[in-house]
Amino acid sequence: MALPSVQSFANSQAAFNYLSGIYGAGNFRNWQICPKDWWSLQPYPEAGASQLNFFGTTFGTSGQNLMLTNLGTQSNFGTSHFLVKSINVSLFIKTWAVNTFAGLNVDTLYSDLINGFVWAGVLDVDAGTKKIAQITKPLLYAAAGRGETVVRASGNSSFVLTEGVPNVLATVVGPPPYARVANKRKGNYLVDPNVFIPAGQTFTAQLSFPSGLIPVIGTGVTDDTTNPLLICVTLSGLQFRQV
């Protein structure tokens, strides 16, 4: 019996027919086909990074948990087949510090969304010898499809002008700084044709910054130890597994 290999398919039914041709008609009550997301998060340091590698760790090892990754086998899907339909890249940070804005670039990640590392980088996703996707500026063009990456801050600050007295920061006034990466309708990067990755096949996802290190601007918000900024890569599609 031939083993399944990395393939491109126009739709889910074509992938199902491919598996049926290899394994035979089978007892379909013993198969489960369901939507599935696989995710992996890596810290983006304040000094910047030349590259970040995703899906190279598994939950329960090296300090990893289900928030950081749900992959049970390093760099592959274990005993499950997976049909990749879309790729998302998003930001996560525990505390956005939205109430500490004092008019400086470092006070908010708004600065990074409009003029920072978000506007750079190349994401390469490969399985075996097949290139699944190569996405430039992935935080923009493969932004989270289930919602928005939004940064809000407490607001602009005014100054009290008093003769002979230095300017004093006064009450917050006006609308707060606001930025979003992509909206839900346009934020999903679709893999077309779909790419089928068989059980046990290794794959890689690497985000590189070939133009050089791009430091975080909003360092008043981030802290590499207590409040690290994380980048999340999510592969979405259909999982084929035996019950």
C-alpha positions, 0 to 999 in steps of 0.5 A: 500500500502506498503511503500518503504524501504532501499534496495540493487539492482544490477542495476537501472532497478531493483530499478525502477521495485521495485518502480513500484511494490509498486506504480503501473504502474502509469503515467511515464510522472509525474516521473523524473529520473535523475543523482544527486549529494548530497554533504556536506562539514565540516571544518577539524580544524588545531588541528584535529577532532575525528569525522565529521558528514555530511548531518546534515544541510541544505542550507539556515540555520546556515550559510549554503549555496549551496556551503556547502550543497545542501540538503534541508531536514536534514539527508534525501532526502525529497520527493525524492527517491535516488539510491546511486551508488558511494561515493566521499570524497575530500578536498576543500580550498579557497586559496592553497597558492602555491607561499609561499613555502620556503622549510618547511613542514608547507608551503604546504598541500603537507605534509598532502597529503603524510604523514598526516590526508589524510592517516587516518579515517573511513567513515561510511554511514548508512541508517536506519539499513543498512550499505551503506558503510564503507571506511577506508582512504576515502580520498584515497580510495573514492577520487573525481572521477571527477578529482584529488586532486592536490597540487602544490607549487612554487618550491624548494629554494636554499641557497647562501653560503657566508663565514661569512654570514648566509645562505640566501634564494635565487631564486626558483629553480627546479621542484615544490613539487607535489602530487595527491590523485587519478586520475579520472579513479581510484578515484570513489568508487562504491556502488555495489550493489546499495542502494536505499534510499526511500523518508523521510528515514534518513541517516548518514555519519560520518568520524571518526579518531579512532586512535586519533587527527591528526593535519594539517601539512600545517598550513602555508596555513590553517586558521580555520577562514579565510582559513579553510580546508574543507572535502566534502562527495558526494553521487552520483546516481539516483534521483526518484521524481514526476514532 
